[in-house]
Amino acid sequence: MQYPRTLIFTLLVSLNLAGNAVAACDNDSETLFHCLTKNGKQIEVCDAGKTIKYSFGKPGKTPELAIAAKRDDASTWQWQGVGRYMSYSINIPNGEHNYNVFWGVDRLTEEHAEDAGVNVEKNGATLATVNCKAGTVTQNLEGVDLKPAE
């Protein structure tokens, strides 16, 4: 039985897009954070050993923004085990800008709603916050080996 070429092409494209909807860090790096935004773009942070990589853009396309910061320049905020909000973040500097990728959850509510995304900062002032779409977050920020954020 032969299948029409358009059907085969559609299936291959669908499989490729489905695969790109998940984290796409290099084989030599670990996914620290990945999500899809409400506008269908992805935020991704990868630990590549000597560098922490941040990217933003449409899945399966060349990122609109891709940064590789030296590990010594990146920093993290780690929840101290106190309070109702458990939160973690990573700061990825790029010149005057900082990309603060965050994840948090209210531990005391029944639904444990996540709050995740990126704050784009310039010289300490927040320019924009891009939030993740619920149910699309993968985060491995707890215990990341970076210097503490100031």
CNS distance restraints for C-alpha pairs under 8 A (distance, minus, plus):
assign (resid   3 and name CA) (resid   7 and name CA) 6.75 0.50 0.50
assign (resid   3 and name CA) (resid   8 and name CA) 6.94 0.50 0.50
assign (resid   4 and name CA) (resid   8 and name CA) 6.65 0.50 0.50
assign (resid   5 and name CA) (resid   9 and name CA) 6.04 0.50 0.50
assign (resid   6 and name CA) (resid  10 and name CA) 5.98 0.50 0.50
assign (resid   7 and name CA) (resid  11 and name CA) 6.19 0.50 0.50
assign (resid   8 and name CA) (resid  12 and name CA) 6.22 0.50 0.50
assign (resid   9 and name CA) (resid  13 and name CA) 6.14 0.50 0.50
assign (resid  10 and name CA) (resid  14 and name CA) 6.04 0.50 0.50
assign (resid  11 and name CA) (resid  15 and name CA) 6.14 0.50 0.50
assign (resid  12 and name CA) (resid  16 and name CA) 6.14 0.50 0.50
assign (resid  13 and name CA) (resid  17 and name CA) 6.11 0.50 0.50
assign (resid  14 and name CA) (resid  18 and name CA) 6.09 0.50 0.50
assign (resid  15 and name CA) (resid  19 and name CA) 6.20 0.50 0.50
assign (resid  16 and name CA) (resid  20 and name CA) 6.30 0.50 0.50
assign (resid  17 and name CA) (resid  21 and name CA) 6.39 0.50 0.50
assign (resid  17 and name CA) (resid  59 and name CA) 7.81 0.50 0.50
assign (resid  17 and name CA) (resid  60 and name CA) 6.83 0.50 0.50
assign (resid  18 and name CA) (resid  22 and name CA) 7.66 0.50 0.50
assign (resid  20 and name CA) (resid  24 and name CA) 6.91 0.50 0.50
assign (resid  20 and name CA) (resid  59 and name CA) 5.73 0.50 0.50
assign (resid  20 and name CA) (resid  60 and name CA) 5.41 0.50 0.50
assign (resid  21 and name CA) (resid  36 and name CA) 7.94 0.50 0.50
assign (resid  21 and name CA) (resid  59 and name CA) 6.13 0.50 0.50
assign (resid  21 and name CA) (resid  60 and name CA) 7.83 0.50 0.50
assign (resid  22 and name CA) (resid  34 and name CA) 7.63 0.50 0.50
assign (resid  23 and name CA) (resid  31 and name CA) 6.85 0.50 0.50
assign (resid  23 and name CA) (resid  34 and name CA) 5.78 0.50 0.50
assign (resid  23 and name CA) (resid  35 and name CA) 7.88 0.50 0.50
assign (resid  23 and name CA) (resid  44 and name CA) 7.04 0.50 0.50
assign (resid  24 and name CA) (resid  31 and name CA) 7.96 0.50 0.50
assign (resid  25 and name CA) (resid  29 and name CA) 6.00 0.50 0.50
assign (resid  25 and name CA) (resid  30 and name CA) 6.58 0.50 0.50
assign (resid  25 and name CA) (resid  31 and name CA) 5.95 0.50 0.50
assign (resid  25 and name CA) (resid  44 and name CA) 7.92 0.50 0.50
assign (resid  25 and name CA) (resid  45 and name CA) 7.94 0.50 0.50
assign (resid  25 and name CA) (resid  46 and name CA) 5.89 0.50 0.50
assign (resid  26 and name CA) (resid  30 and name CA) 7.73 0.50 0.50
assign (resid  28 and name CA) (resid  48 and name CA) 6.44 0.50 0.50
assign (resid  29 and name CA) (resid  46 and name CA) 6.02 0.50 0.50
assign (resid  29 and name CA) (resid  47 and name CA) 5.29 0.50 0.50
assign (resid  29 and name CA) (resid  48 and name CA) 4.31 0.50 0.50
assign (resid  29 and name CA) (resid  49 and name CA) 7.06 0.50 0.50
assign (resid  30 and name CA) (resid  46 and name CA) 5.42 0.50 0.50
assign (resid  30 and name CA) (resid  47 and name CA) 5.03 0.50 0.50
assign (resid  30 and name CA) (resid  48 and name CA) 6.61 0.50 0.50
assign (resid  31 and name CA) (resid  44 and name CA) 7.59 0.50 0.50
assign (resid  31 and name CA) (resid  45 and name CA) 6.24 0.50 0.50
assign (resid  31 and name CA) (resid  46 and name CA) 4.65 0.50 0.50
assign (resid  31 and name CA) (resid  47 and name CA) 6.44 0.50 0.50
assign (resid  31 and name CA) (resid 139 and name CA) 7.76 0.50 0.50
assign (resid  31 and name CA) (resid 140 and name CA) 7.08 0.50 0.50
assign (resid  32 and name CA) (resid  44 and name CA) 7.72 0.50 0.50
assign (resid  32 and name CA) (resid  45 and name CA) 5.43 0.50 0.50
assign (resid  32 and name CA) (resid  46 and name CA) 5.38 0.50 0.50
assign (resid  32 and name CA) (resid  47 and name CA) 6.48 0.50 0.50
assign (resid  32 and name CA) (resid 138 and name CA) 7.76 0.50 0.50
assign (resid  32 and name CA) (resid 139 and name CA) 5.65 0.50 0.50
assign (resid  32 and name CA) (resid 140 and name CA) 4.60 0.50 0.50
assign (resid  32 and name CA) (resid 141 and name CA) 5.65 0.50 0.50
assign (resid  33 and name CA) (resid  43 and name CA) 7.56 0.50 0.50
assign (resid  33 and name CA) (resid  44 and name CA) 5.47 0.50 0.50
assign (resid  33 and name CA) (resid  45 and name CA) 4.98 0.50 0.50
assign (resid  33 and name CA) (resid  46 and name CA) 7.02 0.50 0.50
assign (resid  33 and name CA) (resid 137 and name CA) 7.39 0.50 0.50
assign (resid  33 and name CA) (resid 138 and name CA) 5.57 0.50 0.50
assign (resid  33 and name CA) (resid 139 and name CA) 4.40 0.50 0.50
assign (resid  33 and name CA) (resid 140 and name CA) 6.09 0.50 0.50
assign (resid  33 and name CA) (resid 141 and name CA) 6.96 0.50 0.50
assign (resid  34 and name CA) (resid  42 and name CA) 6.98 0.50 0.50
assign (resid  34 and name CA) (resid  43 and name CA) 5.53 0.50 0.50
assign (resid  34 and name CA) (resid  44 and name CA) 4.42 0.50 0.50
assign (resid  34 and name CA) (resid  45 and name CA) 6.51 0.50 0.50
assign (resid  34 and name CA) (resid 136 and name CA) 7.83 0.50 0.50
assign (resid  34 and name CA) (resid 137 and name CA) 5.79 0.50 0.50
assign (resid  34 and name CA) (resid 138 and name CA) 5.10 0.50 0.50
assign (resid  34 and name CA) (resid 139 and name CA) 6.46 0.50 0.50
assign (resid  35 and name CA) (resid  42 and name CA) 5.54 0.50 0.50
assign (resid  35 and name CA) (resid  43 and name CA) 5.47 0.50 0.50
assign (resid  35 and name CA) (resid  44 and name CA) 6.78 0.50 0.50
assign (resid  35 and name CA) (resid 117 and name CA) 7.78 0.50 0.50
assign (resid  35 and name CA) (resid 132 and name CA) 5.88 0.50 0.50
assign (resid  35 and name CA) (resid 133 and name CA) 7.25 0.50 0.50
assign (resid  35 and name CA) (resid 136 and name CA) 5.10 0.50 0.50
assign (resid  35 and name CA) (resid 137 and name CA) 4.43 0.50 0.50
assign (resid  35 and name CA) (resid 138 and name CA) 6.28 0.50 0.50
assign (resid  36 and name CA) (resid  40 and name CA) 5.88 0.50 0.50
assign (resid  36 and name CA) (resid  41 and name CA) 5.50 0.50 0.50
assign (resid  36 and name CA) (resid  42 and name CA) 4.37 0.50 0.50
assign (resid  36 and name CA) (resid  43 and name CA) 6.44 0.50 0.50
assign (resid  36 and name CA) (resid 132 and name CA) 5.64 0.50 0.50
assign (resid  36 and name CA) (resid 133 and name CA) 5.83 0.50 0.50
assign (resid  36 and name CA) (resid 136 and name CA) 5.76 0.50 0.50
assign (resid  36 and name CA) (resid 137 and name CA) 7.21 0.50 0.50
assign (resid  37 and name CA) (resid  41 and name CA) 5.22 0.50 0.50
assign (resid  37 and name CA) (resid  42 and name CA) 5.89 0.50 0.50
assign (resid  37 and name CA) (resid  43 and name CA) 7.36 0.50 0.50
assign (resid  37 and name CA) (resid 117 and name CA) 7.86 0.50 0.50
assign (resid  37 and name CA) (resid 130 and name CA) 7.13 0.50 0.50
assign (resid  37 and name CA) (resid 131 and name CA) 5.99 0.50 0.50
assign (resid  37 and name CA) (resid 132 and name CA) 4.32 0.50 0.50
assign (resid  37 and name CA) (resid 133 and name CA) 5.01 0.50 0.50
assign (resid  38 and name CA) (resid 131 and name CA) 7.11 0.50 0.50
assign (resid  38 and name CA) (resid 132 and name CA) 6.29 0.50 0.50
assign (resid  38 and name CA) (resid 133 and name CA) 5.08 0.50 0.50
assign (resid  40 and name CA) (resid  58 and name CA) 6.62 0.50 0.50
assign (resid  40 and name CA) (resid  59 and name CA) 7.96 0.50 0.50
assign (resid  41 and name CA) (resid  56 and name CA) 6.93 0.50 0.50
assign (resid  41 and name CA) (resid  57 and name CA) 4.98 0.50 0.50
assign (resid  41 and name CA) (resid  58 and name CA) 4.36 0.50 0.50
assign (resid  41 and name CA) (resid  59 and name CA) 6.30 0.50 0.50
assign (resid  42 and name CA) (resid  55 and name CA) 7.84 0.50 0.50
assign (resid  42 and name CA) (resid  56 and name CA) 5.59 0.50 0.50
assign (resid  42 and name CA) (resid  57 and name CA) 5.47 0.50 0.50
assign (resid  42 and name CA) (resid  58 and name CA) 5.95 0.50 0.50
assign (resid  42 and name CA) (resid  59 and name CA) 6.09 0.50 0.50
assign (resid  43 and name CA) (resid  54 and name CA) 7.52 0.50 0.50
assign (resid  43 and name CA) (resid  55 and name CA) 5.97 0.50 0.50
assign (resid  43 and name CA) (resid  56 and name CA) 4.80 0.50 0.50
assign (resid  43 and name CA) (resid  57 and name CA) 7.06 0.50 0.50
assign (resid  43 and name CA) (resid 117 and name CA) 7.49 0.50 0.50
assign (resid  43 and name CA) (resid 118 and name CA) 7.77 0.50 0.50
assign (resid  44 and name CA) (resid  53 and name CA) 7.92 0.50 0.50
assign (resid  44 and name CA) (resid  54 and name CA) 5.68 0.50 0.50
assign (resid  44 and name CA) (resid  55 and name CA) 5.28 0.50 0.50
assign (resid  44 and name CA) (resid  56 and name CA) 6.55 0.50 0.50
assign (resid  45 and name CA) (resid  52 and name CA) 6.95 0.50 0.50
assign (resid  45 and name CA) (resid  53 and name CA) 5.47 0.50 0.50
assign (resid  45 and name CA) (resid  54 and name CA) 4.57 0.50 0.50
assign (resid  45 and name CA) (resid  55 and name CA) 6.64 0.50 0.50
assign (resid  46 and name CA) (resid  52 and name CA) 5.77 0.50 0.50
assign (resid  46 and name CA) (resid  53 and name CA) 5.00 0.50 0.50
assign (resid  46 and name CA) (resid  54 and name CA) 6.60 0.50 0.50
assign (resid  47 and name CA) (resid  51 and name CA) 6.49 0.50 0.50
assign (resid  47 and name CA) (resid  52 and name CA) 4.85 0.50 0.50
assign (resid  47 and name CA) (resid  53 and name CA) 6.45 0.50 0.50
assign (resid  48 and name CA) (resid  52 and name CA) 5.84 0.50 0.50
assign (resid  48 and name CA) (resid  53 and name CA) 6.97 0.50 0.50
assign (resid  49 and name CA) (resid  71 and name CA) 7.40 0.50 0.50
assign (resid  50 and name CA) (resid  70 and name CA) 6.15 0.50 0.50
assign (resid  50 and name CA) (resid  71 and name CA) 5.37 0.50 0.50
assign (resid  51 and name CA) (resid  68 and name CA) 5.86 0.50 0.50
assign (resid  51 and name CA) (resid  69 and name CA) 5.38 0.50 0.50
assign (resid  51 and name CA) (resid  70 and name CA) 4.52 0.50 0.50
assign (resid  51 and name CA) (resid  71 and name CA) 4.67 0.50 0.50
assign (resid  52 and name CA) (resid  68 and name CA) 5.66 0.50 0.50
assign (resid  52 and name CA) (resid  69 and name CA) 5.35 0.50 0.50
assign (resid  52 and name CA) (resid  70 and name CA) 6.42 0.50 0.50
assign (resid  52 and name CA) (resid  71 and name CA) 5.73 0.50 0.50
assign (resid  52 and name CA) (resid  74 and name CA) 7.09 0.50 0.50
assign (resid  52 and name CA) (resid  92 and name CA) 7.34 0.50 0.50
assign (resid  53 and name CA) (resid  66 and name CA) 7.23 0.50 0.50
assign (resid  53 and name CA) (resid  67 and name CA) 5.56 0.50 0.50
assign (resid  53 and name CA) (resid  68 and name CA) 4.36 0.50 0.50
assign (resid  53 and name CA) (resid  69 and name CA) 6.34 0.50 0.50
assign (resid  54 and name CA) (resid  65 and name CA) 7.88 0.50 0.50
assign (resid  54 and name CA) (resid  66 and name CA) 5.70 0.50 0.50
assign (resid  54 and name CA) (resid  67 and name CA) 5.13 0.50 0.50
assign (resid  54 and name CA) (resid  68 and name CA) 6.48 0.50 0.50
assign (resid  54 and name CA) (resid  92 and name CA) 7.23 0.50 0.50
assign (resid  55 and name CA) (resid  63 and name CA) 6.13 0.50 0.50
assign (resid  55 and name CA) (resid  64 and name CA) 7.58 0.50 0.50
assign (resid  55 and name CA) (resid  65 and name CA) 5.47 0.50 0.50
assign (resid  55 and name CA) (resid  66 and name CA) 4.31 0.50 0.50
assign (resid  55 and name CA) (resid  67 and name CA) 6.35 0.50 0.50
assign (resid  56 and name CA) (resid  63 and name CA) 5.52 0.50 0.50
assign (resid  56 and name CA) (resid  64 and name CA) 5.84 0.50 0.50
assign (resid  56 and name CA) (resid  65 and name CA) 5.27 0.50 0.50
assign (resid  56 and name CA) (resid  66 and name CA) 6.63 0.50 0.50
assign (resid  57 and name CA) (resid  61 and name CA) 7.25 0.50 0.50
assign (resid  57 and name CA) (resid  62 and name CA) 7.25 0.50 0.50
assign (resid  57 and name CA) (resid  63 and name CA) 4.50 0.50 0.50
assign (resid  57 and name CA) (resid  64 and name CA) 4.92 0.50 0.50
assign (resid  57 and name CA) (resid  65 and name CA) 6.81 0.50 0.50
assign (resid  58 and name CA) (resid  62 and name CA) 7.55 0.50 0.50
assign (resid  58 and name CA) (resid  63 and name CA) 6.63 0.50 0.50
assign (resid  58 and name CA) (resid  64 and name CA) 7.79 0.50 0.50
assign (resid  59 and name CA) (resid  63 and name CA) 7.99 0.50 0.50
assign (resid  67 and name CA) (resid  94 and name CA) 7.19 0.50 0.50
assign (resid  69 and name CA) (resid  73 and name CA) 6.48 0.50 0.50
assign (resid  69 and name CA) (resid  74 and name CA) 6.60 0.50 0.50
assign (resid  69 and name CA) (resid  92 and name CA) 6.38 0.50 0.50
assign (resid  69 and name CA) (resid  93 and name CA) 6.58 0.50 0.50
assign (resid  69 and name CA) (resid  94 and name CA) 7.17 0.50 0.50
assign (resid  70 and name CA) (resid  74 and name CA) 6.68 0.50 0.50
assign (resid  71 and name CA) (resid 146 and name CA) 7.11 0.50 0.50
assign (resid  72 and name CA) (resid 146 and name CA) 7.38 0.50 0.50
assign (resid  72 and name CA) (resid 147 and name CA) 7.35 0.50 0.50
assign (resid  73 and name CA) (resid  92 and name CA) 7.50 0.50 0.50
assign (resid  73 and name CA) (resid  93 and name CA) 6.91 0.50 0.50
assign (resid  74 and name CA) (resid  90 and name CA) 7.14 0.50 0.50
assign (resid  74 and name CA) (resid  91 and name CA) 5.55 0.50 0.50
assign (resid  74 and name CA) (resid  92 and name CA) 5.08 0.50 0.50
assign (resid  74 and name CA) (resid  93 and name CA) 6.46 0.50 0.50
assign (resid  74 and name CA) (resid 146 and name CA) 6.73 0.50 0.50
assign (resid  74 and name CA) (resid 147 and name CA) 7.25 0.50 0.50
assign (resid  75 and name CA) (resid  90 and name CA) 5.71 0.50 0.50
assign (resid  75 and name CA) (resid  91 and name CA) 5.17 0.50 0.50
assign (resid  75 and name CA) (resid  92 and name CA) 7.12 0.50 0.50
assign (resid  75 and name CA) (resid 146 and name CA) 5.30 0.50 0.50
assign (resid  75 and name CA) (resid 147 and name CA) 4.95 0.50 0.50
assign (resid  75 and name CA) (resid 148 and name CA) 5.47 0.50 0.50
assign (resid  75 and name CA) (resid 149 and name CA) 5.01 0.50 0.50
assign (resid  76 and name CA) (resid  88 and name CA) 7.34 0.50 0.50
assign (resid  76 and name CA) (resid  89 and name CA) 5.50 0.50 0.50
assign (resid  76 and name CA) (resid  90 and name CA) 4.34 0.50 0.50
assign (resid  76 and name CA) (resid  91 and name CA) 6.06 0.50 0.50
assign (resid  76 and name CA) (resid 144 and name CA) 7.52 0.50 0.50
assign (resid  76 and name CA) (resid 146 and name CA) 5.92 0.50 0.50
assign (resid  76 and name CA) (resid 147 and name CA) 6.26 0.50 0.50
assign (resid  76 and name CA) (resid 148 and name CA) 5.07 0.50 0.50
assign (resid  76 and name CA) (resid 149 and name CA) 5.04 0.50 0.50
assign (resid  77 and name CA) (resid  87 and name CA) 7.87 0.50 0.50
assign (resid  77 and name CA) (resid  88 and name CA) 5.40 0.50 0.50
assign (resid  77 and name CA) (resid  89 and name CA) 5.07 0.50 0.50
assign (resid  77 and name CA) (resid  90 and name CA) 6.44 0.50 0.50
assign (resid  77 and name CA) (resid 148 and name CA) 5.94 0.50 0.50
assign (resid  77 and name CA) (resid 149 and name CA) 5.47 0.50 0.50
assign (resid  78 and name CA) (resid  87 and name CA) 6.77 0.50 0.50
assign (resid  78 and name CA) (resid  88 and name CA) 4.89 0.50 0.50
assign (resid  78 and name CA) (resid  89 and name CA) 6.87 0.50 0.50
assign (resid  78 and name CA) (resid 142 and name CA) 6.62 0.50 0.50
assign (resid  78 and name CA) (resid 143 and name CA) 7.17 0.50 0.50
assign (resid  78 and name CA) (resid 148 and name CA) 7.73 0.50 0.50
assign (resid  79 and name CA) (resid  86 and name CA) 5.76 0.50 0.50
assign (resid  79 and name CA) (resid  87 and name CA) 5.28 0.50 0.50
assign (resid  79 and name CA) (resid  88 and name CA) 5.85 0.50 0.50
assign (resid  81 and name CA) (resid  86 and name CA) 7.28 0.50 0.50
assign (resid  82 and name CA) (resid  86 and name CA) 7.97 0.50 0.50
assign (resid  84 and name CA) (resid 106 and name CA) 5.72 0.50 0.50
assign (resid  84 and name CA) (resid 107 and name CA) 5.34 0.50 0.50
assign (resid  84 and name CA) (resid 108 and name CA) 5.92 0.50 0.50
assign (resid  85 and name CA) (resid 104 and name CA) 6.60 0.50 0.50
assign (resid  85 and name CA) (resid 105 and name CA) 5.64 0.50 0.50
assign (resid  85 and name CA) (resid 106 and name CA) 4.60 0.50 0.50
assign (resid  85 and name CA) (resid 107 and name CA) 5.97 0.50 0.50
assign (resid  86 and name CA) (resid 104 and name CA) 5.45 0.50 0.50
assign (resid  86 and name CA) (resid 105 and name CA) 5.42 0.50 0.50
assign (resid  86 and name CA) (resid 106 and name CA) 6.49 0.50 0.50
assign (resid  86 and name CA) (resid 107 and name CA) 6.71 0.50 0.50
assign (resid  87 and name CA) (resid 102 and name CA) 7.37 0.50 0.50
assign (resid  87 and name CA) (resid 103 and name CA) 5.66 0.50 0.50
assign (resid  87 and name CA) (resid 104 and name CA) 3.98 0.50 0.50
assign (resid  87 and name CA) (resid 105 and name CA) 6.50 0.50 0.50
assign (resid  88 and name CA) (resid 102 and name CA) 5.90 0.50 0.50
assign (resid  88 and name CA) (resid 103 and name CA) 5.48 0.50 0.50
assign (resid  88 and name CA) (resid 104 and name CA) 6.33 0.50 0.50
assign (resid  88 and name CA) (resid 141 and name CA) 6.09 0.50 0.50
assign (resid  88 and name CA) (resid 142 and name CA) 6.49 0.50 0.50
assign (resid  89 and name CA) (resid 100 and name CA) 6.56 0.50 0.50
assign (resid  89 and name CA) (resid 101 and name CA) 5.43 0.50 0.50
assign (resid  89 and name CA) (resid 102 and name CA) 4.18 0.50 0.50
assign (resid  89 and name CA) (resid 103 and name CA) 6.21 0.50 0.50
assign (resid  89 and name CA) (resid 141 and name CA) 6.73 0.50 0.50
assign (resid  90 and name CA) (resid  99 and name CA) 7.96 0.50 0.50
assign (resid  90 and name CA) (resid 100 and name CA) 5.66 0.50 0.50
assign (resid  90 and name CA) (resid 101 and name CA) 5.32 0.50 0.50
assign (resid  90 and name CA) (resid 102 and name CA) 6.61 0.50 0.50
assign (resid  90 and name CA) (resid 141 and name CA) 7.55 0.50 0.50
assign (resid  91 and name CA) (resid  98 and name CA) 6.39 0.50 0.50
assign (resid  91 and name CA) (resid  99 and name CA) 5.61 0.50 0.50
assign (resid  91 and name CA) (resid 100 and name CA) 4.47 0.50 0.50
assign (resid  91 and name CA) (resid 101 and name CA) 6.47 0.50 0.50
assign (resid  91 and name CA) (resid 149 and name CA) 7.51 0.50 0.50
assign (resid  92 and name CA) (resid  98 and name CA) 5.62 0.50 0.50
assign (resid  92 and name CA) (resid  99 and name CA) 5.03 0.50 0.50
assign (resid  92 and name CA) (resid 100 and name CA) 6.42 0.50 0.50
assign (resid  92 and name CA) (resid 101 and name CA) 7.97 0.50 0.50
assign (resid  93 and name CA) (resid  97 and name CA) 6.00 0.50 0.50
assign (resid  93 and name CA) (resid  98 and name CA) 4.33 0.50 0.50
assign (resid  93 and name CA) (resid  99 and name CA) 6.26 0.50 0.50
assign (resid  94 and name CA) (resid  98 and name CA) 5.86 0.50 0.50
assign (resid  94 and name CA) (resid  99 and name CA) 7.80 0.50 0.50
assign (resid  96 and name CA) (resid 122 and name CA) 5.49 0.50 0.50
assign (resid  96 and name CA) (resid 123 and name CA) 5.58 0.50 0.50
assign (resid  97 and name CA) (resid 120 and name CA) 7.09 0.50 0.50
assign (resid  97 and name CA) (resid 121 and name CA) 5.44 0.50 0.50
assign (resid  97 and name CA) (resid 122 and name CA) 4.39 0.50 0.50
assign (resid  97 and name CA) (resid 123 and name CA) 6.48 0.50 0.50
assign (resid  98 and name CA) (resid 120 and name CA) 6.06 0.50 0.50
assign (resid  98 and name CA) (resid 121 and name CA) 5.04 0.50 0.50
assign (resid  98 and name CA) (resid 122 and name CA) 6.33 0.50 0.50
assign (resid  98 and name CA) (resid 123 and name CA) 7.99 0.50 0.50
assign (resid  98 and name CA) (resid 124 and name CA) 7.99 0.50 0.50
assign (resid  99 and name CA) (resid 118 and name CA) 6.38 0.50 0.50
assign (resid  99 and name CA) (resid 119 and name CA) 5.92 0.50 0.50
assign (resid  99 and name CA) (resid 120 and name CA) 4.98 0.50 0.50
assign (resid  99 and name CA) (resid 121 and name CA) 6.38 0.50 0.50
assign (resid 100 and name CA) (resid 118 and name CA) 5.37 0.50 0.50
assign (resid 100 and name CA) (resid 119 and name CA) 5.01 0.50 0.50
assign (resid 100 and name CA) (resid 120 and name CA) 6.49 0.50 0.50
assign (resid 100 and name CA) (resid 121 and name CA) 7.62 0.50 0.50
assign (resid 101 and name CA) (resid 116 and name CA) 7.60 0.50 0.50
assign (resid 101 and name CA) (resid 117 and name CA) 5.77 0.50 0.50
assign (resid 101 and name CA) (resid 118 and name CA) 4.27 0.50 0.50
assign (resid 101 and name CA) (resid 119 and name CA) 6.46 0.50 0.50
assign (resid 102 and name CA) (resid 115 and name CA) 7.81 0.50 0.50
assign (resid 102 and name CA) (resid 116 and name CA) 5.33 0.50 0.50
assign (resid 102 and name CA) (resid 117 and name CA) 5.56 0.50 0.50
assign (resid 102 and name CA) (resid 118 and name CA) 6.02 0.50 0.50
assign (resid 102 and name CA) (resid 119 and name CA) 7.83 0.50 0.50
assign (resid 103 and name CA) (resid 114 and name CA) 7.05 0.50 0.50
assign (resid 103 and name CA) (resid 115 and name CA) 5.70 0.50 0.50
assign (resid 103 and name CA) (resid 116 and name CA) 4.24 0.50 0.50
assign (resid 103 and name CA) (resid 117 and name CA) 6.79 0.50 0.50
assign (resid 103 and name CA) (resid 139 and name CA) 7.43 0.50 0.50
assign (resid 104 and name CA) (resid 114 and name CA) 5.72 0.50 0.50
assign (resid 104 and name CA) (resid 115 and name CA) 5.11 0.50 0.50
assign (resid 104 and name CA) (resid 116 and name CA) 6.30 0.50 0.50
assign (resid 105 and name CA) (resid 112 and name CA) 5.88 0.50 0.50
assign (resid 105 and name CA) (resid 113 and name CA) 5.81 0.50 0.50
assign (resid 105 and name CA) (resid 114 and name CA) 4.68 0.50 0.50
assign (resid 105 and name CA) (resid 115 and name CA) 6.12 0.50 0.50
assign (resid 106 and name CA) (resid 112 and name CA) 5.45 0.50 0.50
assign (resid 106 and name CA) (resid 113 and name CA) 6.42 0.50 0.50
assign (resid 106 and name CA) (resid 114 and name CA) 7.31 0.50 0.50
assign (resid 107 and name CA) (resid 112 and name CA) 5.78 0.50 0.50
assign (resid 108 and name CA) (resid 112 and name CA) 7.14 0.50 0.50
assign (resid 109 and name CA) (resid 113 and name CA) 7.69 0.50 0.50
assign (resid 114 and name CA) (resid 134 and name CA) 7.20 0.50 0.50
assign (resid 115 and name CA) (resid 131 and name CA) 7.59 0.50 0.50
assign (resid 115 and name CA) (resid 132 and name CA) 7.63 0.50 0.50
assign (resid 116 and name CA) (resid 131 and name CA) 5.88 0.50 0.50
assign (resid 116 and name CA) (resid 132 and name CA) 5.50 0.50 0.50
assign (resid 116 and name CA) (resid 137 and name CA) 7.53 0.50 0.50
assign (resid 117 and name CA) (resid 129 and name CA) 7.15 0.50 0.50
assign (resid 117 and name CA) (resid 130 and name CA) 5.50 0.50 0.50
assign (resid 117 and name CA) (resid 131 and name CA) 4.25 0.50 0.50
assign (resid 117 and name CA) (resid 132 and name CA) 5.00 0.50 0.50
assign (resid 118 and name CA) (resid 129 and name CA) 5.69 0.50 0.50
assign (resid 118 and name CA) (resid 130 and name CA) 5.36 0.50 0.50
assign (resid 118 and name CA) (resid 131 and name CA) 6.58 0.50 0.50
assign (resid 119 and name CA) (resid 126 and name CA) 6.54 0.50 0.50
assign (resid 119 and name CA) (resid 127 and name CA) 7.56 0.50 0.50
assign (resid 119 and name CA) (resid 128 and name CA) 5.88 0.50 0.50
assign (resid 119 and name CA) (resid 129 and name CA) 4.40 0.50 0.50
assign (resid 119 and name CA) (resid 130 and name CA) 6.54 0.50 0.50
assign (resid 120 and name CA) (resid 126 and name CA) 5.82 0.50 0.50
assign (resid 120 and name CA) (resid 127 and name CA) 5.55 0.50 0.50
assign (resid 120 and name CA) (resid 128 and name CA) 5.20 0.50 0.50
assign (resid 120 and name CA) (resid 129 and name CA) 6.15 0.50 0.50
assign (resid 121 and name CA) (resid 125 and name CA) 5.26 0.50 0.50
assign (resid 121 and name CA) (resid 126 and name CA) 4.25 0.50 0.50
assign (resid 121 and name CA) (resid 127 and name CA) 5.34 0.50 0.50
assign (resid 121 and name CA) (resid 128 and name CA) 7.18 0.50 0.50
assign (resid 122 and name CA) (resid 126 and name CA) 6.48 0.50 0.50
assign (resid 122 and name CA) (resid 127 and name CA) 6.68 0.50 0.50
assign (resid 132 and name CA) (resid 136 and name CA) 7.17 0.50 0.50
assign (resid 132 and name CA) (resid 137 and name CA) 7.05 0.50 0.50
assign (resid 133 and name CA) (resid 137 and name CA) 7.64 0.50 0.50
assign (resid 140 and name CA) (resid 144 and name CA) 7.63 0.50 0.50
